[in-house]
């Protein structure tokens, strides 16, 4: 992950280097799994990039729910992919927006000076390496902070709304968890597709969700979205805790539920696998009359470019709940877990 030389490692490994680079950077490093005490601010060497990588000077990094799961190491199944006792990727974070500083010898789409956003290998740092195929050009008119809020949340919302549920004009669509990073983008994407959208959130966030374009808002604490059977052509389930029976009851015959979240299944699997398997089983039993489709975001720059036109036109606007410097990562995590977030949290990075 890190170089060991006191000089910039890029001076000997990357022909596509732009401006001179410092040998070290500030980063949020995760040494194990647990609470925020496993996250420390350290000075480390800048990443060494490989032939297919891009080195990005990070200006902003989005804090999504996935970063909390990686910090805590829960559900435990994640450790199979990220590291059994501690994360293999020591620097925390994935979402980023910034400026290309160097490119590997096989990179053809980007050059030093380009403004990019996407998914990197440790974005809570001054610099991050990222696979070329996981980056996209930043949309015109979008600043770094708003761009950094998009990658994982935007891809998840897009693939749930457009691909899994295939939302179209005139449909009635329900979005659970409508006020969060994924939900706020899903509401806007469904509205942009011409749907009549109902958002589910807490009463205190109703105004925010209406401001996203939702025609109707339900308070999940006092209103049952399944009370009117067969009311919706599609359900985008981001909350991850309504039973599949309730989701099915809310769907019209022929309707689709896109299953994004799984938050009630315990510490081993988190519930996602159980919901996916149960959803497939229900779809088979229903013989296609009501479908359950699982959503796991494809991390792709080409997929991000599908969003660029909507972001540039203003049809979809990433909303920033709060901003934190890297040094306040513990406070940012606490905000993420507070249940009060409206939109996305962003880490601001100086790039040094």
C-alpha positions in Angstrom: 0.0 0.0 0.0 2.7 2.5 1.0 6.1 3.2 -0.3 9.2 3.1 1.9 11.6 5.5 0.4 12.1 9.0 1.8 11.8 10.3 -1.8 8.5 10.3 -3.6 8.2 6.7 -4.9 6.5 8.1 -8.1 9.8 9.6 -9.3 10.9 6.0 -10.1 7.7 4.2 -10.9 5.3 6.4 -12.9 6.2 8.0 -16.2 2.9 10.0 -16.2 3.7 12.2 -13.2 2.6 15.8 -13.2 3.7 18.3 -10.6 6.3 17.4 -8.0 4.9 15.4 -5.2 5.7 15.4 -1.5 7.0 12.1 0.0 4.3 11.9 2.7 0.7 12.7 3.4 -1.8 12.9 6.3 -4.2 10.0 6.4 -6.8 8.3 8.6 -5.3 4.9 9.3 -7.3 1.9 10.6 -5.2 -0.6 12.5 -8.0 -3.0 13.6 -11.8 -3.4 13.9 -13.9 -1.7 16.6 -15.0 1.8 17.5 -13.5 5.1 16.4 -10.4 4.4 18.6 -9.2 2.2 15.8 -8.9 5.2 13.5 -5.8 7.4 14.0 -4.4 10.4 12.1 -0.9 9.5 10.8 1.7 10.8 8.5 2.4 8.1 5.9 4.2 7.8 2.5 2.0 8.6 -0.5 0.7 5.5 -2.3 2.8 3.7 -4.9 0.6 3.2 -8.0 0.6 0.4 -10.4 0.3 0.4 -14.2 -3.5 0.6 -14.2 -3.8 3.1 -11.3 -4.3 6.8 -11.1 -2.9 8.9 -8.3 -5.4 11.5 -7.1 -4.9 14.5 -4.9 -8.0 14.2 -2.7 -9.9 17.4 -2.1 -13.0 15.8 -0.5 -14.0 12.2 0.5 -17.6 11.1 1.1 -18.3 9.2 4.3 -20.9 6.5 3.5 -22.3 3.7 5.7 -19.9 1.3 4.2 -17.0 3.1 6.0 -18.7 2.4 9.4 -19.1 -1.3 8.5 -15.4 -1.5 7.6 -14.4 0.3 10.8 -16.4 -2.0 13.1 -15.8 -5.1 11.0 -19.5 -5.9 11.1 -21.2 -7.9 9.8 -18.4 -10.4 10.3 -18.8 -11.7 6.8 -17.2 -8.5 5.5 -13.9 -9.6 7.0 -13.6 -12.4 4.5 -13.2 -9.6 1.8 -11.5 -6.8 3.8 -9.2 -8.7 6.1 -9.8 -11.2 9.0 -8.1 -9.3 11.9 -7.6 -5.9 10.4 -8.3 -4.2 7.0 -5.8 -5.0 4.3 -6.4 -1.4 3.1 -5.0 0.5 6.0 -6.2 4.0 4.9 -9.9 4.4 5.5 -12.4 5.6 3.0 -13.5 4.9 -0.6 -15.4 7.8 -2.1 -13.3 10.7 -3.5 -13.1 13.7 -5.7 -9.9 15.4 -6.6 -7.2 16.2 -9.2 -5.1 13.6 -11.1 -1.4 13.9 -10.1 0.0 10.9 -11.9 -1.0 7.9 -14.0 0.3 4.4 -14.5 1.7 3.3 -17.8 -1.5 1.5 -18.9 -3.8 4.4 -18.1 -5.3 6.1 -21.2 -8.4 8.0 -20.1 -6.9 10.5 -17.6 -3.8 12.7 -17.4 -2.3 14.9 -14.7 -4.6 17.9 -14.0 -7.9 16.2 -14.8 -10.7 16.6 -12.2 -12.1 13.2 -11.3 -14.4 11.5 -8.9 -15.0 7.9 -8.0 -13.8 5.1 -5.8 -10.2 4.9 -4.4 -8.1 2.7 -2.3 -8.1 4.7 0.9 -9.6 8.2 0.3 -9.4 9.7 3.8 -5.9 11.0 2.9 -4.1 13.7 1.0 -3.6 11.3 -1.9 -5.2 8.1 -3.0 -4.6 5.5 -5.6 -7.6 4.5 -7.7 -8.1 2.0 -10.5 -8.7 3.9 -13.8 -11.9 1.9 -14.3 -13.4 3.2 -11.1 -13.0 6.9 -11.9 -15.0 9.3 -14.0 -14.5 12.9 -15.1 -16.1 15.2 -12.6 -19.5 16.6 -13.8 -19.3 20.3 -15.0 -20.5 22.7 -12.4 -20.1 20.3 -9.5 -17.7 21.2 -6.7 -15.4 18.6 -5.1 -17.5 18.2 -2.0 -20.7 17.4 -3.8 -18.9 15.2 -6.2 -17.3 13.2 -3.3 -20.8 12.5 -1.9 -21.9 10.7 -5.1 -19.8 7.6 -6.0 -21.0 4.6 -3.9 -24.4 6.2 -2.9 -25.0 7.4 -6.5 -24.2 4.1 -8.1 -26.4 2.3 -5.6 -29.3 4.6 -6.2 -28.9 4.5 -10.0 -28.7 0.8 -10.2 -31.7 0.3 -7.8 -34.0 2.9 -9.6 -33.0 2.5 -13.2 -31.8 -1.1 -13.5 -33.4 -3.2 -10.8 -36.8 -1.5 -10.5 -36.8 0.0 -14.0 -38.7 3.1 -12.8 -40.5 4.9 -15.6 -42.8 7.8 -16.2 -46.2 7.7 -14.5 -45.3 5.0 -12.0 -45.9 5.3 -8.3 -42.6 4.6 -6.4 -41.9 4.2 -2.7 -38.4 4.9 -1.3 -37.7 3.8 2.2 -34.7 5.5 4.0 -35.4 8.5 1.7 -33.4 11.1 3.6 -29.9 9.4 3.6 -27.1 9.5 1.1 -28.5 6.8 -1.1 -32.2 7.6 -0.4 -31.9 11.3 -1.2 -30.4 10.4 -4.6 -32.9 7.6 -5.3 -35.8 10.0 -4.7 -34.4 12.5 -7.2 -33.6 9.8 -9.8 -37.1 8.5 -9.6 -38.6 12.0 -9.9 -36.3 12.6 -12.9 -37.7 9.5 -14.5 -41.2 10.9 -14.2 -42.5 8.9 -11.3 -44.7 10.0 -8.5 -42.5 9.4 -5.5 -43.4 8.7 -1.8 -40.5 9.0 0.6 -40.4 7.2 4.0 -38.4 8.9 6.7 -38.8 10.4 10.2 -41.2 13.3 10.7 -38.3 15.7 11.3 -36.9 15.0 7.8 -40.2 15.3 5.9 -39.5 18.8 4.7 -36.1 17.8 3.4 -37.5 14.8 1.5 -40.3 17.0 0.0 -37.6 19.4 -1.1 -36.0 16.5 -3.1 -39.1 16.3 -5.2 -41.1 13.6 -3.3 -44.8 14.3 -3.8 -45.7 12.4 -0.6 -43.9 11.7 2.6 -44.7 9.0 5.2 -43.4 9.1 8.8 -42.1 5.5 9.4 -42.8 5.8 13.1 -46.5 6.5 12.8 -47.6 5.5 9.2 -47.5 2.1 7.5 -46.5 2.3 3.9 -48.2 -1.1 3.3 -51.5 0.0 4.7 -52.8 0.6 1.2 -52.2 -2.8 -0.5 -50.9 -2.7 -4.0 -50.3 1.0 -4.1 -46.8 1.1 -5.7 -45.3 0.0 -9.0 -41.9 -0.1 -7.4 -40.3 0.0 -3.9 -36.7 1.0 -3.4 -35.9 -0.4 0.0 -32.9 1.3 1.4 -33.9 1.2 5.1 -33.2 -2.6 5.0 -35.5 -3.5 7.9 -39.2 -3.7 6.6 -40.2 -7.3 6.2 -40.5 -8.7 2.7 -44.1 -9.5 3.4 -44.8 -5.7 3.9 -42.9 -4.8 0.8 -44.9 -7.4 -1.2 -48.1 -6.1 0.2 -47.2 -2.5 -0.9 -46.5 -3.7 -4.5 -49.0 -3.8 -7.3 -49.2 -7.1 -9.3 -46.2 -6.9 -11.7 -44.3 -4.5 -9.4 -40.7 -4.7 -8.3 -38.9 -4.2 -5.0 -35.3 -3.3 -5.2 -33.5 -4.6 -2.1 -30.6 -2.3 -1.2 -30.2 -2.6 2.5 -30.1 -5.3 5.1 -29.6 -4.0 8.6 -31.5 -6.3 10.9 -29.8 -9.7 10.5 -27.3 -9.7 13.3 -23.5 -9.4 13.5 -22.6 -12.3 11.2 -24.3 -11.5 7.9 -26.1 -8.2 8.6 -29.3 -9.6 7.1 -28.4 -8.9 3.5 -27.8 -12.5 2.4 -31.0 -13.6 4.2 -33.0 -10.9 2.4 -31.5 -11.7 -0.9 -32.3 -15.4 -0.7 -35.8 -14.8 0.7 -36.5 -12.3 -2.0 -35.5 -14.7 -4.7 -37.7 -17.4 -3.1 -40.7 -15.1 -2.9 -40.2 -14.1 -6.6 -40.3 -17.7 -7.6 -43.4 -18.4 -5.5 -45.1 -15.4 -7.0 -44.2 -16.5 -10.5 -43.2 -13.1 -11.6 -46.3 -11.3 -10.4 -44.2 -9.4 -7.9 -40.4 -9.3 -8.2 -37.6 -8.8 -5.6 -34.3 -7.8 -7.1 -31.1 -7.5 -5.1 -28.8 -4.4 -5.5 -25.1 -4.5 -4.9 -23.5 -1.5 -6.5 -21.1 -2.1 -9.4 -18.1 0.1 -8.8 -17.5 1.5 -12.2 -16.5 4.8 -13.7 -18.6 4.1 -16.8 -21.6 3.6 -14.5 -20.8 7.0 -12.8 -20.8 8.7 -16.2 -24.4 7.6 -16.6 -25.1 10.1 -13.8 -23.1 13.0 -15.2 -25.8 14.5 -17.4 -28.3 14.5 -14.5 -25.8 16.0 -12.2 -24.8 18.7 -14.7 -28.4 19.6 -15.5 -29.3 19.9 -11.8 -32.0 17.2 -12.0 -30.0 15.4 -9.3 -28.2 17.4 -6.6 -26.0 15.8 -4.0 -27.0 17.3 -0.6 -24.3 17.8 2.0 -25.4 17.2 5.6 -22.1 18.2 7.2 -18.4 18.6 6.6 -15.5 17.4 8.8 -11.7 17.7 8.4 -9.8 14.4 8.6 -8.8 15.2 12.2 -12.4 15.0 13.2 -13.1 11.6 11.7 -14.5 10.3 15.1 -17.0 13.2 15.2 -18.0 12.4 11.6 -18.6 8.8 12.4 -20.7 9.8 15.4 -22.8 12.0 13.1 -23.2 9.2 10.7 -24.6 7.0 13.4 -26.8 9.7 15.0 -29.8 9.0 12.8 -30.0 12.7 12.0 -28.2 12.8 8.7 -30.0 14.4 5.8 -28.0 13.7 2.6 -24.3 12.9 2.9 -21.4 13.6 5.2 -18.1 14.7 3.5 -14.6 14.7 4.8 -12.7 17.8 3.6 -9.0 17.2 2.7 -6.3 19.7 2.1 -4.4 17.4 -0.2 -1.1 17.5 1.8 
